[in-house]
Amino acid sequence: MTKQFDKEELGKRKTYSAPALEKGMDIMELLAVEAEGLNIGEITKKLNKSV
């Protein structure tokens, strides 16, 4: 059984960040548009992040 939330309840919910998940999604999105793939060094340069 799932609980129904009204708009007031949703506004009170806490939000959390997941930096590792966000980084992973950035990498997946980048790789999705690169037909030849990328190595770790190329990913790091294109995203300006450590991997």
C-alpha positions in Angstrom: 0.0 0.0 0.0 1.4 3.4 -0.9 0.6 6.6 1.0 -0.9 9.6 -0.9 0.8 12.9 -0.2 -1.0 16.2 -0.5 0.8 19.4 -1.6 1.3 20.6 2.0 3.0 17.4 3.0 5.3 17.5 0.0 6.3 21.1 0.9 7.4 19.9 4.3 9.5 17.0 3.1 13.3 17.3 3.5 15.5 17.3 0.5 18.8 15.6 0.3 21.7 15.8 -2.1 23.6 12.9 -3.5 26.8 14.2 -4.9 28.1 10.8 -6.0 24.9 10.1 -7.8 24.9 13.5 -9.5 28.5 12.9 -10.6 27.6 9.5 -11.9 24.7 10.9 -13.9 26.9 13.6 -15.4 29.3 10.8 -16.5 26.5 8.7 -18.0 25.0 11.6 -19.9 28.4 12.5 -21.3 29.1 8.9 -22.4 25.6 8.7 -24.0 26.6 11.3 -26.6 30.1 10.1 -27.3 29.9 7.5 -30.0 33.5 6.4 -29.6 33.5 6.4 -25.8 36.0 8.2 -23.6 38.8 7.3 -21.3 39.0 8.5 -17.7 41.3 11.4 -18.6 38.9 12.7 -21.3 35.9 12.4 -18.9 37.8 14.4 -16.3 38.7 17.2 -18.8 35.2 17.4 -20.3 33.4 17.5 -17.0 36.1 19.5 -15.1 35.8 17.0 -12.2 37.9 14.3 -10.7 36.7 10.8 -11.4 
